[in-house]
Amino acid sequence: MSLPAFRAGKAAIAFILVTAMLDIVAMGIVIPVLPSLIEQFSGSNSRAGIINGIFVALWALMQFVASPIIGSLSDQYGRRPVILISTAGLAIDYVLMALAPNLWWLAFGRIVAGITSASFTTVYAYMADITTPENRARGYGLIGAAFSAGFVAGPLLGGVLGEWSPRAPFWTAAAMSAIAFLYGAFILPESLAPERRMAFSWSRANPLGALRLLRSHAELTGLAVVNFLLYFAHHVFSAVFVLYAGYRYGMSAWQVGMLLALAGLLELIVQGTLTGPVVKRFGDRKVMVFGLFAGTVGIGCMGLALNAWAFTLAMFPNALWALAMPTLQSLMTQRVSESEQGQLQGANNSVGSIAGVVSPLFFGSVYAASIGPDAPFPHAGTPFFVAALVLLASAMLGAYVARRAVRAEATDAA
């Protein structure tokens, strides 16, 4: 199949979206039960908040190291083999976590998961291969929608299975990853033509080397900082949300799974149906900034919510945050060549991973300091207030970078 025909084929997009969704379903299944399992091993809710933050940070640290390597490997060997190997690794890892007898075993599982999950950089590079620049935001919106669909089904299924056994979600996640591997092995085509590949180089594949690419263009550098702040704020959910929902609202694993499923459904609607039309009308930059400001409002309201119903209502404006990621990714891909897309996604994931190392530790500590009778910040919603301030800074910087880019383009046109 010729490259133009491949790009035009909707089947290629469907293949990568199904593969991505199956992976996310597997990841989402364990979200409602992992913090509870950590609490069982650690013996206290506040200590579990810190340990869960450490586990998320371990996962992100592995992403930081592995993402640029995996991205660069996909630039040389193609996207398909990298995705298949990573998916098989995830299946094995979930089996290990299902058998975990203690916290150390769980920690090892999070390390392996961080390495194998770095293949998400390749999913974004795959989409860049098969879409034109003007359609890229819509393509990334579809990936976001596939991820959201996975997070609808995953936590919901995980919450139900968690009521039966805290180990059952891990076995189910292993099965889902195995299905994703088999689907990719028999269905997923290669997207990167041999003539467009770039030889692997450790100078580009190491994390610091990959980050140098982000300094190659002024707007790219500013967007990378926006990306960092966005990821930093978002990790408040992975670090404390499950523990927070149980502590403040008395939610069970099943109820938490339902709430996470609703969050995924809202993001699915936003990214799957709104991104394409609003970007076509207003452009990538304006939509990115709007999404960041809307998320600031939503996450601030989550911290203020006095009950589960108010928290649920706050999820609706927060869902518009989902407009920011595909537009941000689209703007960044337009600043590098086709042969550097894997390296760019590796660098982006490394930026997110730096935030993922620091942010969960930070928010886990903030959460631990905001609950209990002697808490120095005696309000359980404090982590969400801090996350809202970080996201507000991201929105303001995004608006500044967008204005500078528009002026520069006007000057170049003149």
Secondary structure, DSSP 8 states (H G I E B T S, - for coil): --HHHHHH-HHHHHHHHHHHHHHHHHHHHHTTTHHHHHHHHH--HHHHHHHHHHHHHHHHHHHHHHHHHHHHHHHHH-HHHHHHHHHHHHHHHHHHHHT--SHHHHHHHHHHHHHHGGGHHHHHHHHHHHS-GGGHHHHHHHHHHHHHHHHHHHHHHHHHHHHH-TTHHHHHHHHHHHHHHHHHHHT----S-GGG-----HHHHSHHHHHHGGGSSHHHHHHHHHHHHHHHHHHHIIIIIHHHHHHHH---HHHHHHHHHHHHHHHHHIIIIIHHHHHHHH-HHHHHHHHHHHHHHHHHHHHH-SSHHHHHHHHHHHHGGGGHHHHHHHHHHTTS-GGGHHHHHHHHHHHHHHHHHHHHHHHHHHHHTTSSTT-SS--TTHHHHHHHHHHHHHHHHHHHHHHHHHHHHHHHH-
